[in-house]
Amino acid sequence: MTWTQDPMYVSGMLCLFVLLSVWLSRYKGFRTIGTPILVILITAIAANIGVVPAATSGNAVYTGVFVYLAPMGIFIALLEVDLSSLKKVGVPILLMFGLGAVGTVIGVLIAWFIVQPEPEIGSMANAVAGMYTGTYIGGSINFNAIALSFKVNEQADLYAAATVVDNLIGTPWIIATLILPKYLQRFFPRKKLISESKVPQKIKVEESISIAGMAAILGLAFLAMAISKLVYLSFPKIPEIIVLTSLALILAQIPTIRRTSGTHTIGFFLILIFLATIGTLCDLGTLSGLEDLAGTLVVFVGLVVLIHGLVIFGVGSLFRVDWDVIAVASQANVGGNTTALASAESLNRPDLLIPGVLVGSLGNALGTYAGFFIAGALG
């Protein structure tokens, strides 16, 4: 193991990338880009020039972020959410999420017809199409569930290329959904589903945190994660994220907990660490050695995401849906729970935190079924 792969070094660098992103976002030229986008871009560049290892290296820190820190970030961020904000956004985001899922399926079918990936990918082409259907309806859980079922993971080059392309195309879309609402609202104004007075004008990067507050927040988070795991072990059909979200939702309705100073700062920091890890998934080195296979997958996945975007933003615009709602719904499709939450945070829409996570969980439930259907239909 080289020193750049040392967990302490990698952890320290991820924190420094977050610090650099927060610092840069204070300046006019970078303020428009925003901290979440900056941290993804900075880490992606660092991973590709060797400053930190790419996620494909299997570094334990990245695994820990996905398994522990990302769910913890979701839980803590949701502790400041008031359920009354759901009244106006629940149905619209659910409809947009469904529309985004339909857009993904349409995108896969059109990409299959245009790219005709079978000659390059081989007999696993239909399974790969199913994997991308699943992941762009619900997230990486569906991607891996279908890969394992069809044994795509046993073909190392194909599985590695499919994973890297998924993140190489998915990450720019995360960035796009953070940027698009602002400019679309400027040129094509849409009525927001919550009054501006209820929306924080900017993300708080500085917040007073006491030892008692930190102990309460982290203690609740650790205990909630432990309870979620226990429930999952006892009832495997109930996903851990559903239990974790439900616990956060219940606790957030207690005024004392919702007003605890530090929830926003700690939760948003953990989400930024997660987004930094997302940046390390954009590993261009892995793709460069796979040539034609990588090229085929890039075109195929690029078409899928493009058509998904055209469908959800195009149809959403016709019905004059709030651009922020469309963006968060799209992220619930393409990136899953955590990126939907990060999108809501970045857009200063705390009212979309719970809806985004909930429809992301719905995607986890439906994505695998859709993926298997497409794999079977194209097989």
C-alpha positions in Angstrom: 0.0 0.0 0.0 1.4 3.4 -1.0 1.2 6.3 1.4 -1.4 8.0 -0.8 -3.7 5.1 0.0 -3.3 5.4 3.7 -6.8 5.9 5.3 -5.6 8.8 7.4 -4.2 10.6 4.4 -7.3 10.0 2.3 -9.6 11.1 5.1 -7.5 14.3 5.7 -7.5 15.1 2.0 -11.3 14.7 1.7 -11.7 17.2 4.5 -9.2 19.6 2.9 -11.1 19.4 -0.4 -14.3 20.4 1.5 -12.4 23.2 3.2 -11.0 24.4 -0.1 -14.5 24.3 -1.7 -16.1 26.3 1.1 -13.3 28.9 0.9 -13.5 29.2 -2.9 -17.3 29.6 -2.8 -16.9 32.8 -0.8 -15.5 34.5 -3.9 -17.6 36.0 -6.6 -16.3 33.8 -9.5 -16.9 30.6 -7.6 -20.0 31.6 -5.6 -22.3 30.9 -8.6 -20.8 27.3 -8.9 -21.5 26.5 -5.3 -19.8 24.4 -2.7 -21.3 21.0 -3.6 -20.2 21.3 -7.3 -16.8 22.6 -6.4 -16.1 19.7 -4.0 -17.0 17.2 -6.7 -14.9 18.9 -9.4 -11.8 19.3 -7.1 -11.9 15.8 -5.9 -12.4 14.4 -9.4 -9.3 16.3 -10.6 -7.3 15.2 -7.6 -8.3 11.5 -8.1 -7.4 11.5 -11.8 -3.9 13.1 -11.2 -3.1 10.7 -8.4 -3.3 13.1 -5.4 -5.8 10.7 -3.9 -6.7 7.2 -5.0 -9.8 6.7 -7.3 -12.8 4.9 -5.7 -12.1 1.9 -8.0 -9.1 1.2 -5.9 -11.4 -0.1 -3.2 -10.0 2.2 -0.5 -11.6 1.5 2.9 -12.3 5.2 3.5 -14.6 5.4 0.5 -16.4 2.3 1.6 -16.9 3.8 5.0 -18.3 7.0 3.5 -20.9 5.1 1.5 -21.8 2.7 4.3 -21.7 5.0 7.4 -21.2 8.7 6.7 -23.7 9.2 3.9 -26.6 7.6 5.9 -25.5 9.5 9.0 -25.5 12.7 6.9 -29.1 12.0 5.7 -30.3 11.4 9.3 -28.7 14.5 10.8 -29.8 16.8 7.9 -33.4 15.6 8.3 -33.4 16.5 12.0 -34.2 20.2 11.0 -37.1 19.4 8.8 -40.7 20.4 9.7 -43.2 17.9 8.2 -45.7 20.8 7.5 -43.5 21.6 4.5 -44.7 18.4 2.8 -48.2 19.7 2.2 -47.4 21.5 -1.0 -44.6 19.4 -2.5 -45.4 15.8 -1.8 -47.6 15.0 -4.9 -45.6 17.1 -7.4 -42.3 15.5 -6.6 -43.8 12.0 -6.7 -45.2 12.7 -10.2 -41.9 14.1 -11.4 -40.1 11.1 -10.0 -42.4 8.8 -11.9 -41.9 10.9 -15.0 -38.2 10.6 -14.6 -38.4 6.8 -14.2 -40.4 6.7 -17.5 -37.8 8.9 -19.1 -35.0 6.5 -18.0 -36.8 3.5 -19.6 -37.5 5.4 -22.8 -33.8 6.5 -22.8 -32.6 2.9 -22.4 -34.8 1.6 -25.2 -33.8 4.4 -27.6 -30.1 4.0 -26.7 -30.3 0.3 -27.3 -31.8 0.9 -30.8 -29.2 3.6 -31.7 -26.0 2.3 -30.2 -26.7 -1.5 -30.7 -24.3 -2.4 -28.0 -24.5 -6.2 -28.3 -21.5 -6.7 -30.7 -19.2 -4.8 -28.4 -20.6 -5.9 -25.0 -21.5 -9.4 -25.9 -24.1 -11.7 -24.3 -24.3 -9.5 -21.2 -25.5 -6.5 -23.1 -29.2 -6.9 -22.0 -28.1 -7.3 -18.4 -26.0 -4.1 -18.6 -29.0 -2.3 -20.0 -31.0 -3.6 -17.1 -28.3 -2.3 -14.7 -28.5 1.2 -16.1 -32.3 1.1 -16.0 -32.2 0.2 -12.4 -29.5 2.7 -11.3 -31.2 5.6 -13.1 -34.5 4.9 -11.5 -33.3 4.3 -8.0 -29.6 4.3 -7.5 -26.5 2.0 -7.2 -28.3 -0.5 -5.0 -30.3 -1.5 -8.1 -27.3 -1.4 -10.3 -25.4 -4.0 -8.2 -28.5 -6.1 -7.5 -29.0 -6.7 -11.2 -25.2 -7.2 -11.8 -25.0 -9.8 -9.2 -28.1 -11.7 -10.4 -26.8 -11.8 -14.0 -23.2 -12.4 -12.8 -21.9 -9.4 -14.6 -19.5 -8.8 -11.7 -17.7 -12.0 -12.7 -16.6 -10.3 -15.9 -14.1 -7.9 -14.4 -13.4 -5.6 -17.3 -17.1 -5.2 -18.2 -18.2 -4.6 -14.6 -15.4 -2.1 -14.0 -16.2 -0.2 -17.2 -19.9 -0.2 -16.5 -19.3 1.1 -12.9 -16.9 3.9 -13.9 -19.1 5.0 -16.9 -22.1 5.1 -14.6 -20.3 7.6 -12.3 -18.6 9.5 -15.1 -21.9 10.3 -16.7 -24.0 10.5 -13.5 -21.7 13.0 -11.8 -22.0 15.7 -14.5 -25.8 15.3 -14.3 -25.6 15.9 -10.5 -23.7 19.1 -11.3 -26.2 20.0 -14.0 -29.2 19.6 -11.7 -27.6 21.9 -9.2 -27.0 24.6 -11.9 -30.1 24.3 -14.2 -32.9 25.4 -11.8 -31.2 28.7 -11.1 -30.9 29.7 -14.8 -34.2 28.2 -15.9 -35.9 30.1 -13.1 -34.3 33.3 -14.4 -35.3 32.9 -18.0 -38.5 30.8 -17.5 -39.9 31.8 -14.1 -42.0 29.2 -12.3 -44.0 29.7 -9.1 -42.1 27.9 -6.2 -44.2 25.6 -4.1 -43.1 27.3 -0.9 -42.8 31.0 -0.3 -39.4 32.5 -0.5 -39.7 33.7 3.1 -39.6 30.1 4.3 -36.5 29.3 2.4 -33.0 30.1 3.8 -31.3 32.6 1.6 -28.0 30.8 1.7 -26.4 27.7 3.1 -25.0 28.3 6.5 -21.4 27.3 6.6 -20.8 28.7 10.1 -23.1 27.7 13.0 -22.6 27.7 16.8 -22.1 24.2 18.0 -21.8 23.3 21.7 -20.4 20.1 23.1 -23.8 19.2 24.5 -25.4 19.8 21.0 -22.8 17.8 19.2 -23.1 14.9 21.7 -26.9 14.9 21.3 -26.8 15.0 17.5 -24.1 12.3 17.0 -25.5 10.2 19.8 -28.9 10.2 18.1 -27.3 9.4 14.7 -25.3 6.5 16.0 -28.3 5.0 17.9 -30.6 5.5 15.0 -28.2 3.7 12.6 -27.9 0.9 15.2 -31.7 0.6 15.5 -32.0 0.6 11.7 -29.6 -2.2 11.3 -31.3 -4.2 14.0 -34.7 -3.8 12.3 -33.2 -4.8 9.0 -31.6 -7.9 10.5 -35.0 -8.8 12.0 -37.1 -7.8 9.0 -34.8 -8.0 5.9 -37.6 -6.7 3.6 -37.5 -3.3 5.3 -34.5 -1.3 4.0 -32.3 0.4 6.6 -32.7 3.8 5.0 -36.4 3.6 5.4 -36.1 3.0 9.2 -33.4 5.7 9.5 -35.5 8.2 7.6 -38.5 7.4 9.7 -36.6 7.9 12.9 -35.3 11.2 11.8 -38.7 12.3 10.7 -40.3 11.4 14.1 -37.5 13.1 16.1 -37.6 16.2 13.9 -41.1 16.9 15.0 -39.9 17.5 18.5 -39.2 21.3 18.7 -36.2 20.9 21.0 -34.4 18.5 18.7 -35.3 20.5 15.6 -33.8 23.6 17.1 -30.6 21.9 18.3 -27.8 24.0 17.0 -25.4 22.1 14.8 -27.7 19.8 12.8 -27.3 21.8 9.6 -23.5 22.2 9.9 -22.7 18.6 10.8 -25.3 17.1 8.3 -24.2 19.3 5.4 -20.5 18.6 6.2 -21.1 14.8 6.0 -23.0 15.3 2.7 -20.0 17.3 1.3 -17.7 14.4 2.3 -20.0 12.1 0.4 -20.0 14.3 -2.7 -16.2 14.5 -2.5 -16.2 10.7 -2.6 -18.5 10.8 -5.6 -15.8 12.8 -7.3 -13.3 10.0 -6.9 -15.6 7.7 -8.9 -14.8 9.6 -12.1 -11.8 7.5 -12.9 -10.7 8.2 -16.4 -7.7 5.9 -16.1 -9.8 2.8 -15.9 -11.7 3.7 -19.0 -8.6 4.5 -21.1 -7.5 0.9 -21.1 -10.9 -0.4 -22.2 -11.1 1.6 -25.5 -14.0 0.4 -27.7 -16.0 -1.1 -24.7 -15.7 2.2 -22.8 -16.7 4.2 -25.8 -19.8 2.1 -26.4 -20.8 2.4 -22.8 -20.2 6.2 -22.7 -22.4 6.8 -25.7 -25.1 4.4 -24.4 -25.3 5.9 -20.9 -24.9 9.4 -22.2 -28.0 8.9 -24.3 -30.0 7.4 -21.4 -29.2 10.4 -19.1 -29.8 12.9 -21.9 -33.2 11.5 -22.7 -34.1 11.2 -19.0 -33.3 14.9 -18.6 -35.2 16.0 -21.7 -38.3 14.0 -20.6 -38.4 15.2 -17.0 -37.4 18.8 -17.6 -39.3 19.0 -20.9 -42.6 17.6 -19.6 -42.2 19.3 -16.3 -41.8 22.7 -18.0 -45.0 22.2 -20.0 -46.9 21.8 -16.7 -45.0 24.7 -15.2 -43.6 22.6 -12.3 -41.2 24.3 -9.9 -37.7 23.8 -11.4 -36.3 22.9 -8.0 -38.8 20.0 -7.6 -37.9 18.7 -11.0 -34.2 18.8 -10.2 -34.5 17.0 -6.9 -36.8 14.4 -8.4 -34.3 13.8 -11.2 -31.5 13.3 -8.6 -33.7 10.9 -6.7 -33.8 8.9 -9.9 -30.2 9.2 -11.1 -28.3 9.4 -7.8 -30.7 8.1 -5.2 -31.4 9.3 -1.6 -28.2 11.0 -0.8 -27.8 13.1 -4.0 -31.4 14.1 -3.8 -30.8 15.4 -0.3 -27.6 17.1 -1.4 -29.5 18.7 -4.3 -32.2 20.0 -2.0 -29.6 21.4 0.4 -27.7 23.1 -2.4 -30.8 24.6 -3.8 -31.7 26.0 -0.4 -34.9 23.9 -0.3 -35.3 22.3 3.1 -38.9 21.6 2.2 -37.7 19.1 -0.4 -35.4 17.1 1.9 -37.9 14.6 3.1 -39.7 14.3 -0.2 -36.4 13.8 -2.0 -35.3 11.0 0.3 -38.7 9.3 0.3 -38.9 9.2 -3.5 -35.3 8.0 -3.6 -36.3 5.1 -1.3 -39.2 4.4 -3.6 -36.7 4.2 -6.5 -34.7 1.7 -4.5 -37.8 -0.4 -4.3 -38.9 -0.1 -8.0 -35.6 0.2 -9.8 -34.6 -3.4 -9.5 -37.9 -4.6 -10.9 -37.7 -2.2 -13.8 -34.1 -3.3 -14.5 -35.0 -7.0 -14.5 -37.9 -6.3 -16.8 -35.7 -4.4 -19.4 -33.0 -7.1 -19.2 -35.6 -9.8 -19.9 -37.3 -7.8 -22.7 -34.0 -7.2 -24.5 -32.5 -10.6 -23.8 
